[in-house]
Amino acid sequence: MSNDSPTDQPRRAVLVTGGSRGIGAAVARAFAAQGDRVAVHYGVSADRAASVRAALPGDGHVTVQADLADPAAVRSCVEEAADLLGGLDVLVNNAGVFLAHPPLTTSYDAWQEAWSRTLATNLTGAANATFCAIPHLRAAGGGAVVNVSSRGAFRGEPHNPAYAASKAGMNAFGQSMALVLAPYGISVGTVAPGFVQTEMAREVLEGDSGDAVRAQSPFGRIAEPEEVAAAVVWLASPAARFASGTIIDVNGASYLRS
């Protein structure tokens, strides 16, 4: 990974979806630390997003809001971010929902709601954000899209099948877009974490299965958000341009795929 300092490259304009907490907040901090200007997207947590933005090093950072399940809101969000930042060089599709819907115990109505909301946010929302960002990335002369997927795309999620399906779809979408956008100097990469020390995972990690989850990795722990952010920042860097289409596993060897 690149060891470039903030002075080695121009300040870029970066939109991070789901930037108000967890992995997204760590990603926002990592980009800001190298001198980039960041648009911190949030869905409902305006105060939390404002706190993340205020704590970022450097200046020129902003917050933008959208329900990613709403196509019109996604378009407005991307346009607002590009307007406030004076363009767009990097899009990080990080936002997602993780809704339990065990197939054997969930009602049909709840099953429909879980699938609809999960796919609309995790997959279609990311696809729409990418579509809306493309003109700005092309106008910038190139750039990067980085998707945050999950090891669940490969190993499955028995109690959250829509989540696994949405992330598998994100992997395929990212590879498709890598082929389409390469001629324009735009790379598309994906990071697939396992369990990460975030609020989303807190209930599991602090419950009876927490020790078993940590034991899945030979490191005996789960990832820190900053470890995922490091992979995201590298994939968005010019040094990683020729890695376009790749999927980087950040799961502490808890799941190995061939």
N, C-alpha and C positions, 0 to 999 in steps of 0.2 A: 504494500500500500504506500501511497505517496507520503513523503515527509515534508512536502512544501509548506512554507510558512505563509501567513496571510498576505505578506508583501510580494509573494512570488506570483500571484494571480490577481486579476481584477475582481472587484466585489461583484458577486452574482446576486440575482433576484431569485429567491427560492420560496415556493409555496409548499407547506407541509400540512396535509390534511390530518385531522385528529391530533393537532399539535398541542392541545391543552393539558395533556397528561401522558404518563407512561412513556412508551417508545417514542411517540411523536414529540413530546417535550424534549427528550434527550436528543432527538434528531435536530430539532430547532436549535438547541444549545450548541451542538457540534458544528453546524453550519455557521452560526453566528461567531463562534470562537475562531474560525478561520477568516473572518472578515466579511462574510456574506450578509445580505439583508434578507430577513425572513418574514413571510406572511404566515402567521399562526392561525390555522383554521380551527373552528370549533363548531359543534352542533348546537348545544344548549348552555354550555358552561362559560358564559361571557367573562365572569369574574376570574375564573381559573385561567382562561386564555390571556386575559390582561396581565395577570401575575407572571405568567411565563414570559410574555413579551417584555414586561418591565425588567425582568431579571436577566435578559439576554445581554451579553457583552456587545459593545458597539452601538450604532444608532441606525435609524431608518426602518426599524421593525414595525410591523402592523399586525392587526388581527382582522380576520374576515370570518363571516358566518354563513353556514348553509346546512340544510338537511340534505345529505348526499343522496337520499332516496328520491329527491325532487329534482328532475332534470333541469327545470328552469332556474332553480336556486343554485345548482352547480355551475351553470353558465354564468350567472351573475357573480358568483363567488370568484371564479377564475378571472373574469374581466376586472373585477374590483381589485384583486390582488395585483394584476398586471398594471393597472392604472396607478395604484398607490406606490408600487415599487419601480415604476418606469420601465416595465417590461417583465419578461419571465425567462429565466435560464434553466431552472430545475423545477420539476414537479415530483413530490414524494407522495405516493398514494398509500397512506398509512392507516387512515380511519377504518374502523370496522366494528361490527357488533358480534357478540358471542352469546346466542340465545339457546338455552337448553330446550330440547324437544325429543326426549327418548322415544324411539319409534313404538315401543311396546306399551307405553303408559300415557302417551300424549293424545289428547282429543283431536279429532280431525280438524276442527276449527283452529285450534292452537297450532297444529302442524302447518296449516296453510299460512297462518300469520308469521310463523317463524321463518318459513322458506321465503315468503314474499319480502319480508323486511331484511333478511340476511342477504339475499341475492341483490336486492335493490341497492343496499348500502355498500356491501363489500365488493361486489363485482361490477354491477352496472354503474354505480356511482364512480368507481375508479375509471371505468371505460369512458364515461361522459367527461370526467375531469381531464383525462388525457386528450380526448377529442378537442375540447375547448382550449387546451393549452398549446396544441400543435401550431396554430398560426403564430403565436407569440414566440415559441421556440425557433420556428423557421425565421421569423423576423430578426431574432438575435443572432442568426448565423449558425445555429446549432445549440445543443444543450443535452439534457438528460431527463429521463423519466425513471424513477425507481419505485418499484412496488414492494410493499411489505406483505408477504404471504405467510405461510405457516408450514411446519412439518406435518401438520394434519392433512395437508393436501396429498401427501404420499402414504401416510400410515393410517389415515381415517380417523374419524371422531364419532364413536358409537352413540354418544348422547347428543351430539351436535352435528349431524350429518350435513345440514345445509351449510354450516361453516366450512367444513372440509371441502364440500363441492364448490363453494364460492372461491376458496383459495386455489383449488386445482384449476378452476376457470381463469383466475388471475394469472397463474403461471402460463397457461396457454395463450392468453391474451397478450401478455408481455412479450412472449416470443414472436407472436404474429406481428406486433407493432415494431419489434426490433428489425424485422425484415423490411417493413414498409418505410421506416424512418431513417435507416442508415444512409441512404443517398443524400439526405439533408443534414448530415452531421449530428443527428440526434440518436443517442444511445438509449436503450431500454434494458434495465436490469432488475433483478428480483432478489430479495433477501427472504429466506424462509426460517424464522426462528422456531425454537421449541418453547418450552415454558420460560417466561421472562418475569423478573421481579417487578410486577406492576399491580395496580389496583384490580385490574381485570382478573388476575390470577390469585389474588389474595385469599379468597374464600377457600380455594383448593389447597393452597400452600399452608394455610394456617389450620386446616382441618385434619382429619384422621389420616388422609392419604398424602399429606405433605412430605413426610419422610420418604415414602415410596417414589414420589415424583422426583425428588432430589437424587435418589439413588439410581434413577434411569440413566444418568450421566456418570461415566467413570470419574469425572471430576468431583462427584458428590455434591453438586449444587446445580442451580439453574442460572440462566444468563442475567446479567445486569443490563438495563436499557442502553447504557453507554456502549456495550459491546455490539449490540445490534446497530446502533447509530454509526459506529465506526465503519461497518460494512456498507451502510447506506451512503455515507459521505464518499467512500472510496469509489463505489459504483457511479456516483454522480461526477466524479473528477475526470478531467481530460486524460489522465493516465489510464483510466479504465475504459476508454472509448471502444477499444477493440474487444472488450469482454462483453459487448452488447449481446443480449439474448441469454446470458448466463443466469443461473439460480444459485445463490450462495447459501449454504446451510449454516445456521448459527444455532446449533442445538447441543453443543458439548458432547458430540458423538453419542447422543441418546438415541438417535435414529440414523442409520447409515443406508444410503441407497446406491444402487449401481447405475 
